[in-house]
Amino acid sequence: MSQWELPKPQPVMSEETAPFWEGTANDELRVQRCKECGNLQLPASAACMACRSSDLEWIRASGSGTVFSFTVVHHAFHPAFASEVPYVVADVELDEGPVLTASIVDVDPAQVKIGMDVEARFRRLDEQYVLCVFVPAGARPGRAGHDGGDQ
């Protein structure tokens, strides 16, 4: 980062979200599962969103999903993202059911569509965080893989 570049805002890790971030650091997408009713959920919570049980565990998700909704950002919400516009932020419905908000990368924003099949990839943000991003299903690993690039 040059002296003129602004640092990007950082995610906030909590006791509840730490297993999610541990998963992304290992190129693994994780979701919470309720041991009482089987509900799968994101974002993390101290209790099941379906039955309110606190008996939760983290499981590995497939990383496959479908674009549920999206927006193409043309005006960066933070100056540190100005060089990346336009970029796509989407709600991705995972094959397992939960919805995760993430970037869709390595595709022309005009090609992103609701219902588009996508797959998770992982990008290192800094020493502490690896972000989950999505690419069109069937895209070759490479630029979108765990390449250490900023996202």
N, C-alpha and C positions, 0 to 999 in steps of 0.2 A: 504494500500500500504506500503510495507516495504521500508526502507531507500535506498534499492538498485534498486527498481523498478522505471522505468521512467514513468512520466505521459504521457497519450495518447494525441495526438494533438486534439484540440477542434474544433467543428464546429464553423462557424462564423455566428452569427445572425445579420441580418440587418433589417431595417424597412420593406423591401420587404419580407423577409423570416420569420419574427416574427410570423405571423399567422400559418405557417407550424409547427414551434416549439411549439406554444401554443397547436396545435392539438395533436402532439405526446405526450405532457405532459398529455393529457386527453385520451390516448389510441385511438386516432383518426387520420387517415391519411387524409390530406387535399390537394386539388389541386386548382389552380387558374382557374376561369371561366371568360371569356369575356362576359360582359353584352350586347355587340353590336352584336357579331357573334356567341357566344356560344362555342368558342374554349376552350378546356381544356388544361392546360399546367403546366409543371414542367420542369426545375426549374422556380422559381418565377421571374417575370420581372415587370418592371414599365409599360410595354405596351404589348398588345396582340401580339403574334408572328405571327398570321394570318392576322389581319387587322390593327394593330398598335394602336388600341383604348387604352386609359388609363383607361377606365371604367371597372375595374376588381373587382371580389369578390372571396372569398374562400369558397369552398363547401367541404363537407365530401365525400370522396371516399369510395368505398366498402372495399378496402384493399385486394381484390383478383386480381391476375394477372398471367402472364405466363413468364417464363424465356425466354428472348429474346436473350441474350448472357451472357457469364460468363467466369471467369477465376478462377483457383485454385491457390492461392498464396502459394508458398513453401518457399519463401525468403521474410521475412517481409520488407515492405518499410520503416518501422520505428522500432527502437529497442524495443519500448514499446509493439509491437505486436508479438515479437519473440516467446513467449510462446503459441501463438494461431495457429501457422502454423501446418498443412495446413488449410486454410480457403477459403471460396468461396465469391467472389465479383461478383455480377450479375447486369445486366440491366434487370429490371422487367417491362414488358409492363402491366400497370394496365388495368383492364377490361374497364375503362373509356377512355383509349387511351394514356395518357402520360407515359413516361418511367422514372423510378426512379432507380438510382444506389444504391444498398444496399447489405448487407451481407445475404447469405442464411445460416441458422443455424440449428442445431439439426438434421443434416443429414450427412451421410458419403459423403465427397466431390465427390467420385467416382460415387455416385448415382444421382448427379445433371445432368440434361439433358436440352438442348434447347427444349422449348415447355412444360416443366414441370409446372403444376399448383401449385401456391404458395399462401400463405395468410400472411398478415401483422401481426406482433407481435411487442411489444414495450419493450425496455430495457433501464433502467436508466443508463446513462453514468456518471452523476454527479448531483449536486444540480440544475443545470440550464437546462441540456439537457436530453431528452429521445429520443433514436434512434429508427427508424423504421427498423426492420429486417424482413426477410421472412422465413417461414417454408413451407415444403411440404403441399399442401392442404389436409385437413382432419387430420392433426397431432393434437394430443391431446394438449390442453393448458397445460402448466406446465413450463418446463425449458425455453421455448421460450416466455412465457407470460410476462407480466409486472412484472418481478420478482426482479427488482433492481439490477440484475447482470450486470457486465461490458460486453461490446461488442465492 
